[in-house]
């Protein structure tokens, strides 16, 4: 990796994924169901594998193919980073302005899907959701391109793993907390699930806006450097 700035950009991209409340809410529903702990672990595993593959393939392509096709100074791509940052800020503001959801509303379709999963289905849904969800796919591609364009082989491998772990942390955490704390953690996770259901839009909006400011700021710094 050429600079701490690149590492921080990858961290910001990973946080775009891991701070998404919808999959975390679904994961909490699985963990809180006494018969779904293995399913929740399978879902988190499928999610992580999907991100690892997408980011890894993008990094490999950036490292091996792009230099042979395009004669690009990657510093010239700073305007793209700036535009991505602006887009994240705008998207965050739009989400923030959406009304909060009622905690006693009828169960959403995503809730019904998650509560009906078994372990094999959880692994499959986790992989598909992790890879094909547009925000995940585009963010993992962007992180992979940044890694492949600026890293050595083993440095790139380490950064792909870092991105995958951080982007999957919010799904792995409820499983680990329940394994370590058992039934004592159920009340806290239930309150968290209700909070995310009600305030998910604002949480995501605030996170996107902050991350957008950081990513856009790095792009601006590269432009003026």
C-alpha positions in Angstrom: 0.0 0.0 0.0 1.4 3.3 -1.0 0.0 5.5 1.8 -2.0 5.6 4.9 -4.6 7.5 2.8 -5.3 4.4 0.7 -5.7 2.3 3.8 -8.2 4.8 5.3 -10.1 4.8 2.0 -10.4 1.0 2.1 -11.5 1.3 5.7 -14.2 3.8 4.7 -15.4 1.6 1.9 -15.7 -1.4 4.3 -17.6 0.7 6.8 -20.2 1.6 4.0 -21.1 -2.1 4.0 -20.7 -3.0 7.7 -22.9 -0.1 8.9 -25.9 -1.2 6.9 -28.7 -1.9 9.4 -30.9 -4.1 7.2 -28.7 -7.2 7.2 -27.7 -6.6 10.8 -31.4 -6.6 11.7 -31.9 -9.8 9.9 -28.9 -11.3 11.6 -30.2 -10.3 15.0 -33.6 -12.0 14.2 -31.7 -15.2 13.5 -29.6 -15.0 16.6 -32.6 -14.3 18.8 -34.4 -17.4 17.5 -33.3 -20.3 19.7 -33.1 -22.7 16.7 -31.3 -20.3 14.3 -27.8 -19.9 15.8 -26.2 -22.1 13.2 -28.1 -20.3 10.5 -26.8 -16.9 11.7 -23.3 -18.3 11.6 -23.9 -19.7 8.1 -25.3 -16.4 6.9 -22.3 -14.4 8.2 -20.0 -16.9 6.6 -21.7 -16.7 3.2 -21.6 -12.9 3.3 -17.9 -12.9 4.1 -17.0 -15.4 1.4 -18.9 -13.3 -1.2 -17.1 -10.1 -0.3 -13.8 -11.9 -0.3 -14.4 -13.3 -3.8 -15.7 -10.0 -5.3 -12.9 -7.9 -3.7 -10.2 -10.4 -4.5 -11.2 -10.7 -8.1 -11.3 -7.0 -8.5 -7.9 -6.6 -6.9 -6.4 -9.3 -9.1 -7.9 -7.7 -12.2 -6.5 -4.3 -11.2 -3.1 -5.7 -10.5 -2.7 -8.0 -13.6 -5.0 -6.6 -16.4 -5.5 -2.9 -16.1 -1.8 -1.9 -16.4 -1.6 -3.8 -19.6 -4.8 -2.2 -21.0 -4.6 1.3 -19.7 -1.6 3.5 -19.2 -3.1 5.3 -16.1 -1.5 7.3 -13.4 -3.8 6.3 -10.5 -3.4 9.8 -9.0 -5.4 11.0 -12.0 -8.4 9.1 -10.6 -8.7 11.5 -7.7 -11.8 13.2 -9.2 -13.6 9.9 -9.2 -12.8 9.5 -5.5 -14.1 13.0 -4.9 -17.3 12.3 -6.9 -17.8 9.0 -4.9 -17.5 11.0 -1.7 -20.1 13.6 -2.8 -22.4 10.8 -3.9 -22.2 9.2 -0.5 -22.9 12.4 1.3 -26.0 13.1 -0.9 -27.2 9.5 -0.4 -26.7 9.9 3.3 -28.7 13.1 3.5 -31.6 11.5 1.5 -31.7 8.5 3.9 -31.5 10.8 6.9 -34.6 12.7 5.8 -36.7 9.6 5.4 -39.2 9.1 8.2 -38.5 6.6 11.0 -40.2 3.2 11.0 -42.6 2.2 13.7 -41.3 -0.6 15.9 -44.8 -2.2 16.1 -45.3 -2.2 12.3 -46.1 -5.4 10.5 -43.1 -7.6 9.9 -41.3 -6.7 6.7 -40.6 -9.1 3.9 -36.9 -9.3 4.9 -37.9 -10.2 8.4 -40.1 -13.0 7.2 -37.3 -14.3 4.9 -34.7 -14.3 7.7 -36.9 -16.0 10.3 -37.6 -18.8 7.8 -34.0 -19.8 7.0 -32.1 -23.0 7.8 -28.3 -23.3 7.9 -27.9 -24.3 4.2 -30.3 -21.6 3.1 -28.6 -19.1 5.4 -25.2 -19.8 3.7 -26.7 -19.5 0.2 -28.7 -16.3 1.0 -25.7 -14.8 2.8 -23.5 -15.4 -0.2 -26.0 -14.1 -2.7 -27.0 -11.1 -0.6 -23.3 -10.3 0.1 -22.2 -10.5 -3.5 -25.3 -9.2 -5.4 -26.5 -6.4 -3.2 -25.7 -3.4 -5.3 -24.0 -1.4 -2.5 -21.9 -4.4 -1.5 -20.9 -5.3 -5.1 -19.9 -1.8 -6.1 -18.1 -1.1 -2.8 -16.2 -4.3 -2.9 -15.2 -3.7 -6.6 -14.0 -0.2 -5.7 -12.0 -1.5 -2.7 -10.5 -4.3 -4.9 -9.4 -1.9 -7.6 -7.8 0.4 -5.1 -6.0 -2.5 -3.5 -4.8 -4.1 -6.8 -3.6 -0.8 -8.2 -1.5 0.1 -5.1 -0.3 -3.0 -3.4 2.2 -5.8 -3.6 1.0 -9.4 -3.8 1.1 -10.2 -0.1 0.2 -6.7 0.9 -2.9 -7.0 -1.4 -3.9 -10.4 0.1 -3.7 -8.9 3.6 -5.8 -5.8 2.6 -8.4 -7.9 0.9 -8.7 -10.0 4.1 -8.8 -6.7 6.1 -11.6 -5.3 4.0 -13.6 -8.6 4.2 -13.3 -8.9 8.0 -14.2 -5.3 8.6 -17.1 -5.4 6.1 -18.4 -8.5 7.8 -17.9 -7.5 11.4 -21.4 -6.3 12.0 -22.8 -9.7 11.0 -20.2 -11.7 12.9 -20.5 -9.7 16.1 -24.0 -10.8 17.1 -23.0 -14.4 16.7 -19.9 -14.0 18.8 -21.7 -12.0 21.5 -24.4 -14.7 21.8 -21.8 -17.5 21.9 -19.8 -15.7 24.7 -22.8 -14.3 26.6 -25.6 -16.7 26.0 -29.1 -15.9 27.1 -27.9 -12.9 29.1 -27.4 -11.0 25.9 -30.9 -11.6 24.5 -32.5 -8.5 26.0 -29.8 -6.2 24.8 -29.9 -7.6 21.3 -33.6 -7.4 21.2 -33.5 -3.7 22.1 -30.8 -3.2 19.4 -32.9 -4.9 16.8 -35.9 -2.7 17.7 -33.7 0.4 17.6 -32.3 -0.5 14.2 -35.7 -1.2 12.8 -36.9 2.2 13.9 -33.8 4.3 13.2 -32.0 2.3 10.5 -32.4 5.0 7.8 -30.9 7.7 10.0 -28.0 5.5 11.1 -27.2 4.6 7.6 -27.6 8.2 6.4 -25.3 9.6 9.1 -22.7 6.9 8.4 -22.8 7.4 4.6 -22.5 11.2 5.1 -19.5 10.9 7.4 -17.7 8.3 5.2 -18.5 10.4 2.1 -16.9 13.4 3.7 -13.8 11.4 4.5 -13.5 9.7 1.1 -14.3 13.0 -0.7 -11.7 14.8 1.4 -9.1 12.3 0.4 -10.0 12.8 -3.2 -9.7 16.5 -2.8 -6.3 16.2 -1.1 -5.1 14.1 -4.1 -6.3 16.7 -6.5 -4.5 19.6 -4.9 -1.3 17.6 -4.0 
